[in-house]
Every structure is written in C-alpha cells, then in structure tokens.
Amino acid sequence: MDPAETKRAQLDKGLCDDLSWP
C-alpha cells in the first residue's frame, strides 16, 4: 500500500472515530 493510501486510511479512520461512526 502506498504511503498516501495509508495516510488516507488513517485519516478516514480518525474521522469515523471522531464522529463516532460504525
């Protein structure tokens, strides 16, 4: 996985966690 994709995934997870999404 590209570093950019990894960062994107981490950001998406962070947003989901931050908004308490499933």
GROMACS elastic network, one bead per residue, 0.5 to 0.9 nm:
[ bonds ]
;  ai    aj funct       b0    kb
    1     4     6  0.82697   500
    1     5     6  0.63642   500
    1     6     6  0.65477   500
    2     5     6  0.51420   500
    2     6     6  0.62397   500
    2     7     6  0.86326   500
    3     7     6  0.60737   500
    3     8     6  0.84696   500
    4     7     6  0.50844   500
    4     8     6  0.60627   500
    4     9     6  0.85670   500
    5     9     6  0.60971   500
    5    10     6  0.85533   500
    6     9     6  0.50952   500
    6    10     6  0.61927   500
    6    11     6  0.85945   500
    7    10     6  0.50157   500
    7    11     6  0.60817   500
    7    12     6  0.85256   500
    8    11     6  0.50315   500
    8    12     6  0.60570   500
    8    13     6  0.84994   500
    9    12     6  0.50451   500
    9    13     6  0.60723   500
    9    14     6  0.84429   500
   10    13     6  0.50772   500
   10    14     6  0.60178   500
   10    15     6  0.85946   500
   11    15     6  0.61457   500
   11    16     6  0.86016   500
   12    15     6  0.51085   500
   12    16     6  0.62062   500
   12    17     6  0.85709   500
   13    16     6  0.50575   500
   13    17     6  0.60320   500
   13    18     6  0.83485   500
   14    17     6  0.50953   500
   14    18     6  0.58734   500
   14    19     6  0.85066   500
   15    19     6  0.60600   500
   15    20     6  0.82863   500
   15    21     6  0.82985   500
   16    19     6  0.52253   500
   16    20     6  0.58079   500
   16    22     6  0.72061   500
   17    21     6  0.61797   500
   17    22     6  0.81032   500
   18    21     6  0.77657   500
